[in-house]
Amino acid sequence: MGSVTARRPPGLFCLTAALALATSAAAAQTASPPRPPVSGNRVVVRLGGEYRLRLNMMSDIPLRALPRTDPAESGQLGQRLWGEQWLRLRSDVSVGANLHIIGQMDVLHGLAFGDLATGVAPEARIRGEYGYPGVRLRWLYLDWETPIGLLRVGQMGFSWGLGIVANDGDTPVVFGDYQYGDLVRRVMLATRPLGRSTPFVVAVGGDWIVRDQIADLARRDETALQGIVASYYGDGPNRVGAYGVYRWQENALDDTLSALFVDVYARWGFRDSAGGRIYGAVEAAYATGSTTYARTTERPEQSIRQLMAVLQVGRTSPKLDVVLEGGYASGDSNTEDAIQGRATIDPDHRVGLILFPEVMAAQSARSAYLAQDPALGARPARGSELLPTNGGVSGAAYLFPYAIYRPKPWLELRLGGVFAMATADVVDPFAQRAYSRAENPRGGPSTARDLGIEVDGAVLLHGELSRDLVLSGGVEGGVFVAGSAFDDAAGQSLGPLGLVRFRVGLRYR
């Protein structure tokens, strides 16, 4: 970030993924760069930001057709060529050594030109209309380093561990781009109870959720509150920790959610003789509780039983990173019974380019759209707003090996693959409720669990235009070969799908 110096005067069906919890402020892994020391009573202002433009070309995704329309037209996503952009601005004001004010806002965000998607409006990612200039406040919070610990107050994003539950939406990913980010209005105190020199941190706090996977204060007028306690041991990349939260939530229809969530995380590694670092990392989370969000006459309340976990092993070095990631999110073959079991990993923990971020995201959003369509029912199905996965891994187990090679300081080559299976029968919740039958989102049999194989690659370039200005660009793309879990009622395969993305970016740091 650039800096200016002045004198000081004398946040139905996936209830887990977005139980947006947090660690302590000291443990939060945001994308903010390290602050240089500030002496005396000086005020130091650091400004930064980034502009990104993406041109996307993708095979059309077959979806369940909309009612009272031509299936040949509405039975597709309809988005094959489009551009998207965003401008994100950041600021960090240091007042002396102990007080900092951090801000972040999006000024441009969304589709800039090209095709609009059809029938996926409930998705958090807006595909059916173009973006517009305007200010969307993300972060505005205060960090105060007191004698007993760090006090953090305000609206903020945050990340914990591998970002499968709590993800700030500001952390770079292997393929694609971060899109969302949990936002909370928080009061939190983090301290080192065994002394300042010890690597053991404990934090307690309270949140009012602005936006996450299952709550949206602005769009759905929901009240979501949670209390958290977190702790970790370690300094630098080696760390072991856990946190727990109790969350209560209510929407405008007086549906409620009461849940307890526990998340554990560990990352440990060591240097090898060649100068690289070998590491392993694991994060696992479990949610239990009850909800009336998806209530029916037969089931006025449902229990929550959801599990997710991600494991990484790899070796990193200045020239080459090689990583194998495996993940699991529990599924739910009967969304109408007494248990809600489908878990969704945070969509900003992106896995690949096509299967989870595009295909399953579009299918789940179409299911939600149909569940809310007045042509099919007098009122929207309860909990239908929670159907979209928004690109997160949901009800699936996967392997995600990838490598990042840096032959030159200005060049990165990336290669990866995704191999995925469903963890339960692949059931469309809309069809299960509307038609009282279990079938996949394309109307085919729900018992097949092979989701398919994906291969992705990228060529990325970057270079400094000046000391604080970095220009980036490149191309990335992938091919997805669908498994039998996507076959339609006639046994016809979804077929191979492709995606190519051209990237341009400018970052001021």
Summary of the structure (lengths in Angstrom):
residues: 509
radius of gyration: 22.7
end to end distance: 3.2
largest distance: 77.7
contacts: 1824
relative contact order: 0.15
helix: 7%
strand: 49%
